[in-house]
Amino acid sequence: WLAQQQKQDGSWHYDGGSKDEVVAATGMCLLPFLAAGETHRSGKKYTRTVNAGLEFLKRACPLSGPNPGRLSSNMYAQGIA
């Protein structure tokens, strides 16, 4: 079910009040896959799902500019991601 909720860009979105925190939702949704041993390199079924989520987070993290290395201005979301 969780893999089916992933968006085309590799992200996930919360249904509740924090709908703008795509970075946190994506980080949170990756955790069960990683805990089950599914990674972007190896796994039984979800390597593409995990890879897409990690690629989304990488794209969301600027390497330069005013906030390099920051995925979100919300420290809760930053920590989860």
C-alpha positions as a Python dict, from the first residue, in 0.01 Angstrom:
ca = {
    (1, 'W'): (0, 0, 0),
    (2, 'L'): (272, 245, 94),
    (3, 'A'): (460, 192, -233),
    (4, 'Q'): (138, 259, -424),
    (5, 'Q'): (103, 600, -255),
    (6, 'Q'): (439, 722, -385),
    (7, 'K'): (412, 1013, -629),
    (8, 'Q'): (571, 1009, -975),
    (9, 'D'): (857, 1233, -858),
    (10, 'G'): (949, 982, -585),
    (11, 'S'): (791, 1174, -297),
    (12, 'W'): (509, 1100, -58),
    (13, 'H'): (262, 1346, 94),
    (14, 'Y'): (91, 1357, 432),
    (15, 'D'): (-288, 1344, 437),
    (16, 'G'): (-323, 1551, 756),
    (17, 'G'): (-245, 1906, 853),
    (18, 'S'): (118, 1910, 741),
    (19, 'K'): (55, 1861, 370),
    (20, 'D'): (333, 2103, 276),
    (21, 'E'): (601, 1893, 446),
    (22, 'V'): (675, 1666, 150),
    (23, 'V'): (1035, 1619, 263),
    (24, 'A'): (929, 1490, 605),
    (25, 'A'): (661, 1266, 456),
    (26, 'T'): (910, 1117, 212),
    (27, 'G'): (1167, 1053, 483),
    (28, 'M'): (903, 897, 708),
    (29, 'C'): (774, 671, 431),
    (30, 'L'): (1121, 547, 344),
    (31, 'L'): (1181, 424, 698),
    (32, 'P'): (968, 106, 686),
    (33, 'F'): (1127, -1, 358),
    (34, 'L'): (1476, 54, 496),
    (35, 'A'): (1387, -121, 824),
    (36, 'A'): (1272, -423, 621),
    (37, 'G'): (1611, -440, 448),
    (38, 'E'): (1497, -280, 122),
    (39, 'T'): (1757, -35, -5),
    (40, 'H'): (1831, 143, -329),
    (41, 'R'): (2090, -126, -403),
    (42, 'S'): (1937, -448, -277),
    (43, 'G'): (1608, -587, -166),
    (44, 'K'): (1339, -829, -268),
    (45, 'K'): (1079, -600, -420),
    (46, 'Y'): (1114, -229, -346),
    (47, 'T'): (1458, -117, -467),
    (48, 'R'): (1301, 115, -726),
    (49, 'T'): (1064, 262, -468),
    (50, 'V'): (1346, 333, -224),
    (51, 'N'): (1572, 468, -497),
    (52, 'A'): (1300, 705, -621),
    (53, 'G'): (1243, 834, -268),
    (54, 'L'): (1612, 891, -207),
    (55, 'E'): (1654, 1060, -544),
    (56, 'F'): (1367, 1295, -456),
    (57, 'L'): (1539, 1389, -129),
    (58, 'K'): (1868, 1444, -310),
    (59, 'R'): (1699, 1674, -562),
    (60, 'A'): (1529, 1862, -278),
    (61, 'C'): (1863, 1935, -109),
    (62, 'P'): (2037, 2232, -272),
    (63, 'L'): (2416, 2213, -298),
    (64, 'S'): (2456, 2589, -315),
    (65, 'G'): (2261, 2907, -260),
    (66, 'P'): (2123, 3060, 60),
    (67, 'N'): (2049, 2724, 230),
    (68, 'P'): (2295, 2463, 104),
    (69, 'G'): (2240, 2120, 252),
    (70, 'R'): (1900, 2209, 398),
    (71, 'L'): (1602, 2008, 286),
    (72, 'S'): (1350, 2213, 481),
    (73, 'S'): (1326, 2520, 700),
    (74, 'N'): (1144, 2301, 953),
    (75, 'M'): (1400, 2126, 1171),
    (76, 'Y'): (1159, 1837, 1241),
    (77, 'A'): (1130, 1770, 868),
    (78, 'Q'): (1504, 1817, 821),
    (79, 'G'): (1579, 1556, 1086),
    (80, 'I'): (1337, 1300, 944),
    (81, 'A'): (1467, 1343, 591),
}
